[in-house]
Amino acid sequence: MKNTITLLVVFLAIITTSAQDISGQWYGVLKEIQLRLVLNISKTDIGYSSTMDSPDQGAKGIPVTTTSFENSTLQITVAHLGITFSGELADNSIKGTFIQNGFKMPLELSKEKIEKLAINRPQEPKKPYLYHTEEVTFENEQASITLAGTLTLPKKKGKTIYPAVILITGSGPQDRNEELVGHKPFLVIADHLTKKGIAVLRYDDRGFGQSTGDFETATSADFAFDVESAINYLKTRKEIDSAKIGLIGHSEGGIIAPMVASKSKDVNFIILLAGTGIPGDQLLLLQGGLIEKAMGRSQSEIEKSMAIRKKVMDITVKSDDITTLRNDLNAYLKNESSALVPEGANAEQFISAQVNFMATPWMVYCLRHDPAKVLEKVTCPILAVNGEKDLQVPPEENLTAIGHALKRGGNNNVTLMEFPSLNHLFQECETGSPSEYGIIEQTFSPMVLTEISSWILKQIE
């Protein structure tokens, strides 16, 4: 479920040396997902260090884990995200392969600045909005952090009070709009719901955007406390009907929403957008196979990588501490390097990136977590929706598991819906592959938006 294109984490940088000087800014575009990247390379006494910018996601100065340049070959690693890049310098450009968690994309870097790509996003609302928008902050006192977000109200003046929803982002550090490859799905959702008379609170994840805190050490359980803080904040607002507060969670947010609702009497309803119903290790195994198939890999290649992936997950789930986990994963992956490392990738850097991606508190929690056990304790009304072509949270397995868990818990106010031809972002699509997300103009299916708002209005009658 980990977002394969989010480039917003902080790292340390090191290097090796080369006689050629490649310091300066290098610009490129991951064309398959319409994402600009800028690599800022600095020469040091012992080689090179670098940072990365992702202008389309508003991220600047992201330190890169390793930077090396030898024999006209540039290699970088962004370990926690499972990212490597290897390219050859020739004719004032560096041409190579960008790899994230095994998925490869061509990337060419040059010194020529690339302006913002002309991307049409027809659903994105334009100012002035037809409702009140307010920048807000609220405290998670338990974690001693401040969360920053946007509250939209159908109108500010008058004594009217409104039902409200809190939007919960998917995995990886996300801003309040859940911005991804030029799309801002939470902005579109908030715009639609507010126009329907529903207040919306959306906020930057802890440690990202304008919110404080440490994202890297947090798990879904920590993010659940952030949501509880958001509920407490809404209860202080005189414009909000505290008896009509709901949660809308996308992807990992669909795991977090039930965690909060199962414990809080302040949650009136929840909506799961591509929420999960099966354990994390089962989900990621299924997800990996489906995405590889969409990429055109042969069945034998898929089976081989699935076997390696399953072993990696088994090692992670059984781990006692992060240090031991890192050592165990290193040993196993080095033994499997011939079958694991993509063509063109540096084996040592690739394996290091995989280890750093897996050996985190978030991943250990994710793989061990069984959302069905939480769903059994949720008693408020639930709407769970999925796209038919969602490869990251496959609908058949997850909607079925969600329905069974709620039934076991005795919750009969449940609506499960699968929408045809929609992907994980609820875009109308061809294959469902993440590589399509950025090239699709639609940000979020109008049909699903209508279903969400209609369902909420029925719950609060």
MOMO-V323199 format. One record per residue. RES is the residue in one letter. PSI is psi as a letter, one per 20 degrees, with the letter a starting at -180 (NA if undefined). NEAR is the number of other C-alpha atoms within 8 Angstrom. D_LAST is the distance of its C-alpha to the last C-alpha in whole Angstrom. Layout:
BEGIN
res:RES psi:PSI near:NEAR d_last:D_LAST
res:RES psi:PSI near:NEAR d_last:D_LAST
END
This chain:
BEGIN
res:M psi:i near:10 d_last:35
res:K psi:p near:5 d_last:37
res:N psi:p near:7 d_last:37
res:T psi:j near:7 d_last:40
res:I psi:j near:7 d_last:40
res:T psi:p near:9 d_last:39
res:L psi:l near:7 d_last:42
res:L psi:l near:8 d_last:41
res:V psi:q near:9 d_last:43
res:V psi:p near:7 d_last:46
res:F psi:r near:10 d_last:49
res:L psi:q near:8 d_last:53
res:A psi:q near:12 d_last:55
res:I psi:r near:11 d_last:59
res:I psi:r near:11 d_last:62
res:T psi:r near:11 d_last:65
res:T psi:r near:10 d_last:67
res:S psi:q near:9 d_last:69
res:A psi:h near:4 d_last:72
res:Q psi:q near:5 d_last:69
res:D psi:o near:6 d_last:67
res:I psi:j near:6 d_last:63
res:S psi:q near:9 d_last:62
res:G psi:a near:8 d_last:59
res:Q psi:p near:9 d_last:56
res:W psi:p near:13 d_last:56
res:Y psi:q near:14 d_last:53
res:G psi:r near:12 d_last:51
res:V psi:p near:11 d_last:48
res:L psi:n near:12 d_last:47
res:K psi:h near:7 d_last:47
res:E psi:h near:9 d_last:45
res:I psi:j near:11 d_last:42
res:Q psi:l near:12 d_last:42
res:L psi:p near:12 d_last:43
res:R psi:q near:13 d_last:46
res:L psi:q near:12 d_last:48
res:V psi:p near:12 d_last:50
res:L psi:o near:11 d_last:53
res:N psi:o near:12 d_last:54
res:I psi:p near:13 d_last:58
res:S psi:p near:9 d_last:60
res:K psi:p near:10 d_last:64
res:T psi:r near:7 d_last:64
res:D psi:h near:4 d_last:68
res:I psi:j near:7 d_last:67
res:G psi:c near:13 d_last:65
res:Y psi:q near:16 d_last:62
res:S psi:r near:15 d_last:58
res:S psi:r near:13 d_last:55
res:T psi:r near:12 d_last:52
res:M psi:q near:13 d_last:49
res:D psi:q near:12 d_last:47
res:S psi:n near:14 d_last:44
res:P psi:h near:10 d_last:43
res:D psi:i near:10 d_last:40
res:Q psi:j near:9 d_last:38
res:G psi:k near:6 d_last:40
res:A psi:p near:11 d_last:42
res:K psi:q near:8 d_last:45
res:G psi:k near:7 d_last:48
res:I psi:o near:12 d_last:47
res:P psi:q near:11 d_last:50
res:V psi:q near:16 d_last:51
res:T psi:g near:12 d_last:53
res:T psi:q near:14 d_last:56
res:T psi:p near:16 d_last:58
res:S psi:q near:15 d_last:61
res:F psi:o near:13 d_last:64
res:E psi:p near:9 d_last:67
res:N psi:l near:5 d_last:69
res:S psi:j near:9 d_last:67
res:T psi:p near:11 d_last:64
res:L psi:p near:14 d_last:61
res:Q psi:p near:13 d_last:58
res:I psi:q near:12 d_last:55
res:T psi:p near:15 d_last:53
res:V psi:n near:13 d_last:49
res:A psi:g near:15 d_last:49
res:H psi:h near:11 d_last:46
res:L psi:j near:14 d_last:44
res:G psi:k near:15 d_last:47
res:I psi:p near:14 d_last:48
res:T psi:q near:16 d_last:52
res:F psi:p near:13 d_last:54
res:S psi:p near:14 d_last:57
res:G psi:q near:11 d_last:59
res:E psi:p near:10 d_last:63
res:L psi:p near:11 d_last:64
res:A psi:p near:8 d_last:66
res:D psi:l near:4 d_last:66
res:N psi:k near:7 d_last:64
res:S psi:q near:10 d_last:61
res:I psi:o near:12 d_last:60
res:K psi:p near:12 d_last:59
res:G psi:b near:11 d_last:57
res:T psi:p near:13 d_last:54
res:F psi:p near:12 d_last:51
res:I psi:p near:13 d_last:50
res:Q psi:o near:12 d_last:47
res:N psi:l near:9 d_last:46
res:G psi:i near:7 d_last:49
res:F psi:p near:6 d_last:47
res:K psi:q near:8 d_last:50
res:M psi:p near:9 d_last:49
res:P psi:q near:9 d_last:52
res:L psi:p near:12 d_last:52
res:E psi:p near:10 d_last:55
res:L psi:q near:11 d_last:56
res:S psi:r near:11 d_last:58
res:K psi:i near:10 d_last:58
res:E psi:p near:6 d_last:57
res:K psi:p near:7 d_last:54
res:I psi:o near:8 d_last:51
res:E psi:r near:4 d_last:48
res:K psi:p near:6 d_last:45
res:L psi:q near:6 d_last:44
res:A psi:n near:4 d_last:43
res:I psi:p near:6 d_last:40
res:N psi:o near:5 d_last:37
res:R psi:m near:10 d_last:33
res:P psi:h near:6 d_last:32
res:Q psi:i near:8 d_last:28
res:E psi:p near:9 d_last:29
res:P psi:q near:8 d_last:28
res:K psi:q near:5 d_last:30
res:K psi:q near:4 d_last:31
res:P psi:p near:4 d_last:30
res:Y psi:q near:8 d_last:26
res:L psi:k near:6 d_last:24
res:Y psi:r near:11 d_last:22
res:H psi:p near:10 d_last:23
res:T psi:p near:9 d_last:25
res:E psi:p near:7 d_last:26
res:E psi:p near:8 d_last:29
res:V psi:r near:8 d_last:28
res:T psi:q near:8 d_last:30
res:F psi:r near:10 d_last:29
res:E psi:p near:9 d_last:31
res:N psi:n near:12 d_last:31
res:E psi:h near:6 d_last:33
res:Q psi:g near:5 d_last:34
res:A psi:i near:6 d_last:36
res:S psi:l near:8 d_last:37
res:I psi:q near:11 d_last:35
res:T psi:p near:12 d_last:34
res:L psi:p near:16 d_last:31
res:A psi:p near:12 d_last:31
res:G psi:a near:13 d_last:28
res:T psi:p near:12 d_last:26
res:L psi:p near:12 d_last:22
res:T psi:p near:13 d_last:21
res:L psi:p near:14 d_last:18
res:P psi:h near:14 d_last:17
res:K psi:q near:6 d_last:20
res:K psi:g near:8 d_last:22
res:K psi:q near:4 d_last:22
res:G psi:r near:4 d_last:21
res:K psi:j near:5 d_last:19
res:T psi:p near:5 d_last:15
res:I psi:q near:8 d_last:14
res:Y psi:q near:12 d_last:12
res:P psi:q near:14 d_last:10
res:A psi:q near:13 d_last:13
res:V psi:q near:12 d_last:15
res:I psi:p near:14 d_last:19
res:L psi:p near:12 d_last:21
res:I psi:p near:14 d_last:24
res:T psi:r near:13 d_last:27
res:G psi:a near:12 d_last:29
res:S psi:q near:11 d_last:33
res:G psi:q near:7 d_last:35
res:P psi:p near:12 d_last:35
res:Q psi:q near:13 d_last:33
res:D psi:r near:11 d_last:32
res:R psi:h near:14 d_last:28
res:N psi:i near:12 d_last:28
res:E psi:l near:12 d_last:29
res:E psi:p near:13 d_last:32
res:L psi:p near:10 d_last:34
res:V psi:l near:12 d_last:37
res:G psi:i near:12 d_last:36
res:H psi:q near:9 d_last:32
res:K psi:m near:12 d_last:30
res:P psi:h near:12 d_last:26
res:F psi:h near:12 d_last:24
res:L psi:g near:12 d_last:25
res:V psi:g near:13 d_last:24
res:I psi:g near:10 d_last:21
res:A psi:g near:10 d_last:20
res:D psi:g near:9 d_last:21
res:H psi:g near:10 d_last:19
res:L psi:h near:12 d_last:16
res:T psi:h near:14 d_last:17
res:K psi:h near:10 d_last:17
res:K psi:j near:8 d_last:14
res:G psi:j near:10 d_last:12
res:I psi:p near:13 d_last:12
res:A psi:q near:15 d_last:15
res:V psi:p near:14 d_last:18
res:L psi:p near:13 d_last:21
res:R psi:q near:13 d_last:24
res:Y psi:q near:12 d_last:27
res:D psi:p near:15 d_last:30
res:D psi:q near:14 d_last:31
res:R psi:p near:15 d_last:34
res:G psi:j near:11 d_last:37
res:F psi:q near:12 d_last:36
res:G psi:c near:7 d_last:36
res:Q psi:j near:9 d_last:35
res:S psi:q near:13 d_last:34
res:T psi:r near:10 d_last:37
res:G psi:r near:10 d_last:38
res:D psi:o near:8 d_last:40
res:F psi:h near:10 d_last:38
res:E psi:h near:7 d_last:41
res:T psi:j near:8 d_last:41
res:A psi:q near:11 d_last:37
res:T psi:r near:11 d_last:35
res:S psi:h near:12 d_last:32
res:A psi:h near:9 d_last:32
res:D psi:g near:8 d_last:33
res:F psi:h near:11 d_last:30
res:A psi:h near:12 d_last:27
res:F psi:h near:11 d_last:29
res:D psi:g near:11 d_last:28
res:V psi:g near:11 d_last:24
res:E psi:h near:9 d_last:24
res:S psi:h near:11 d_last:26
res:A psi:h near:11 d_last:23
res:I psi:g near:11 d_last:21
res:N psi:h near:8 d_last:23
res:Y psi:g near:9 d_last:23
res:L psi:h near:9 d_last:20
res:K psi:i near:10 d_last:19
res:T psi:i near:6 d_last:22
res:R psi:p near:7 d_last:21
res:K psi:i near:7 d_last:20
res:E psi:i near:9 d_last:18
res:I psi:p near:12 d_last:15
res:D psi:o near:12 d_last:13
res:S psi:i near:9 d_last:14
res:A psi:i near:7 d_last:12
res:K psi:l near:10 d_last:10
res:I psi:p near:15 d_last:13
res:G psi:r near:12 d_last:14
res:L psi:p near:13 d_last:17
res:I psi:o near:15 d_last:18
res:G psi:p near:19 d_last:22
res:H psi:p near:13 d_last:25
res:S psi:d near:16 d_last:28
res:E psi:h near:14 d_last:29
res:G psi:h near:15 d_last:26
res:G psi:i near:18 d_last:24
res:I psi:g near:13 d_last:27
res:I psi:g near:14 d_last:26
res:A psi:g near:16 d_last:22
res:P psi:h near:12 d_last:22
res:M psi:g near:12 d_last:25
res:V psi:g near:13 d_last:23
res:A psi:h near:14 d_last:20
res:S psi:i near:11 d_last:23
res:K psi:i near:6 d_last:24
res:S psi:p near:7 d_last:21
res:K psi:i near:6 d_last:18
res:D psi:i near:9 d_last:17
res:V psi:o near:13 d_last:16
res:N psi:h near:11 d_last:12
res:F psi:r near:12 d_last:13
res:I psi:q near:16 d_last:16
res:I psi:p near:15 d_last:17
res:L psi:o near:16 d_last:21
res:L psi:o near:12 d_last:22
res:A psi:l near:14 d_last:26
res:G psi:r near:17 d_last:25
res:T psi:q near:15 d_last:28
res:G psi:i near:14 d_last:29
res:I psi:q near:13 d_last:32
res:P psi:q near:13 d_last:35
res:G psi:h near:11 d_last:36
res:D psi:h near:10 d_last:39
res:Q psi:g near:9 d_last:39
res:L psi:g near:12 d_last:36
res:L psi:h near:10 d_last:39
res:L psi:g near:11 d_last:41
res:L psi:g near:8 d_last:39
res:Q psi:g near:13 d_last:38
res:G psi:g near:10 d_last:42
res:G psi:g near:10 d_last:43
res:L psi:g near:10 d_last:41
res:I psi:h near:12 d_last:41
res:E psi:h near:10 d_last:45
res:K psi:g near:11 d_last:45
res:A psi:h near:10 d_last:43
res:M psi:i near:7 d_last:46
res:G psi:j near:6 d_last:48
res:R psi:q near:9 d_last:50
res:S psi:r near:7 d_last:52
res:Q psi:h near:7 d_last:51
res:S psi:h near:6 d_last:54
res:E psi:g near:8 d_last:53
res:I psi:g near:12 d_last:49
res:E psi:h near:8 d_last:51
res:K psi:g near:9 d_last:53
res:S psi:h near:10 d_last:50
res:M psi:h near:11 d_last:48
res:A psi:g near:8 d_last:51
res:I psi:g near:10 d_last:51
res:R psi:g near:9 d_last:47
res:K psi:g near:9 d_last:47
res:K psi:g near:8 d_last:50
res:V psi:g near:10 d_last:49
res:M psi:h near:10 d_last:45
res:D psi:g near:8 d_last:47
res:I psi:g near:11 d_last:49
res:T psi:g near:13 d_last:46
res:V psi:h near:9 d_last:44
res:K psi:i near:6 d_last:47
res:S psi:q near:9 d_last:48
res:D psi:h near:6 d_last:49
res:D psi:r near:6 d_last:49
res:I psi:h near:10 d_last:49
res:T psi:g near:6 d_last:53
res:T psi:g near:9 d_last:54
res:L psi:g near:13 d_last:51
res:R psi:g near:11 d_last:52
res:N psi:g near:8 d_last:56
res:D psi:g near:9 d_last:55
res:L psi:g near:12 d_last:53
res:N psi:g near:11 d_last:56
res:A psi:g near:8 d_last:58
res:Y psi:g near:9 d_last:56
res:L psi:h near:10 d_last:56
res:K psi:h near:8 d_last:59
res:N psi:h near:7 d_last:60
res:E psi:j near:9 d_last:58
res:S psi:h near:10 d_last:59
res:S psi:h near:6 d_last:60
res:A psi:i near:7 d_last:57
res:L psi:g near:9 d_last:55
res:V psi:p near:12 d_last:56
res:P psi:q near:6 d_last:55
res:E psi:p near:4 d_last:58
res:G psi:i near:6 d_last:59
res:A psi:q near:13 d_last:57
res:N psi:p near:9 d_last:59
res:A psi:g near:8 d_last:59
res:E psi:g near:6 d_last:59
res:Q psi:h near:10 d_last:56
res:F psi:g near:14 d_last:54
res:I psi:g near:13 d_last:54
res:S psi:g near:10 d_last:54
res:A psi:g near:16 d_last:51
res:Q psi:g near:12 d_last:49
res:V psi:g near:12 d_last:50
res:N psi:h near:13 d_last:49
res:F psi:g near:12 d_last:45
res:M psi:h near:10 d_last:45
res:A psi:m near:12 d_last:47
res:T psi:q near:11 d_last:44
res:P psi:h near:10 d_last:41
res:W psi:g near:11 d_last:38
res:M psi:g near:11 d_last:40
res:V psi:g near:12 d_last:41
res:Y psi:g near:10 d_last:38
res:C psi:g near:11 d_last:36
res:L psi:h near:13 d_last:39
res:R psi:h near:10 d_last:38
res:H psi:p near:8 d_last:35
res:D psi:o near:10 d_last:33
res:P psi:h near:11 d_last:29
res:A psi:h near:13 d_last:29
res:K psi:h near:8 d_last:30
res:V psi:g near:11 d_last:27
res:L psi:h near:14 d_last:24
res:E psi:h near:13 d_last:26
res:K psi:i near:9 d_last:24
res:V psi:p near:12 d_last:21
res:T psi:i near:8 d_last:18
res:C psi:r near:11 d_last:15
res:P psi:q near:11 d_last:13
res:I psi:p near:11 d_last:16
res:L psi:p near:12 d_last:16
res:A psi:p near:14 d_last:20
res:V psi:q near:14 d_last:22
res:N psi:q near:18 d_last:25
res:G psi:q near:15 d_last:28
res:E psi:h near:12 d_last:30
res:K psi:k near:14 d_last:33
res:D psi:o near:14 d_last:32
res:L psi:i near:12 d_last:35
res:Q psi:h near:11 d_last:34
res:V psi:n near:15 d_last:32
res:P psi:p near:12 d_last:32
res:P psi:g near:14 d_last:29
res:E psi:g near:6 d_last:31
res:E psi:g near:9 d_last:32
res:N psi:g near:13 d_last:29
res:L psi:h near:15 d_last:26
res:T psi:g near:10 d_last:28
res:A psi:h near:11 d_last:29
res:I psi:g near:13 d_last:25
res:G psi:g near:10 d_last:24
res:H psi:g near:8 d_last:27
res:A psi:g near:13 d_last:27
res:L psi:h near:16 d_last:23
res:K psi:g near:10 d_last:24
res:R psi:h near:8 d_last:27
res:G psi:i near:11 d_last:25
res:G psi:j near:8 d_last:23
res:N psi:o near:13 d_last:20
res:N psi:i near:6 d_last:18
res:N psi:m near:7 d_last:15
res:V psi:p near:11 d_last:17
res:T psi:p near:7 d_last:17
res:L psi:p near:9 d_last:20
res:M psi:p near:9 d_last:22
res:E psi:p near:9 d_last:25
res:F psi:p near:10 d_last:26
res:P psi:q near:7 d_last:29
res:S psi:k near:11 d_last:32
res:L psi:q near:17 d_last:30
res:N psi:a near:16 d_last:31
res:H psi:h near:14 d_last:30
res:L psi:j near:9 d_last:29
res:F psi:l near:12 d_last:27
res:Q psi:q near:14 d_last:30
res:E psi:p near:9 d_last:31
res:C psi:r near:11 d_last:34
res:E psi:g near:5 d_last:38
res:T psi:h near:8 d_last:39
res:G psi:i near:13 d_last:36
res:S psi:q near:12 d_last:39
res:P psi:h near:6 d_last:38
res:S psi:i near:7 d_last:41
res:E psi:h near:12 d_last:39
res:Y psi:g near:11 d_last:36
res:G psi:h near:14 d_last:38
res:I psi:i near:8 d_last:39
res:I psi:p near:9 d_last:36
res:E psi:h near:9 d_last:35
res:Q psi:p near:10 d_last:31
res:T psi:g near:15 d_last:29
res:F psi:p near:13 d_last:26
res:S psi:p near:11 d_last:25
res:P psi:h near:6 d_last:23
res:M psi:g near:6 d_last:22
res:V psi:h near:10 d_last:20
res:L psi:g near:11 d_last:19
res:T psi:g near:8 d_last:17
res:E psi:g near:8 d_last:16
res:I psi:g near:9 d_last:15
res:S psi:h near:11 d_last:12
res:S psi:g near:8 d_last:11
res:W psi:g near:9 d_last:10
res:I psi:g near:8 d_last:9
res:L psi:h near:8 d_last:6
res:K psi:h near:7 d_last:5
res:Q psi:h near:8 d_last:6
res:I psi:j near:7 d_last:4
res:E psi:NA near:4 d_last:0
END
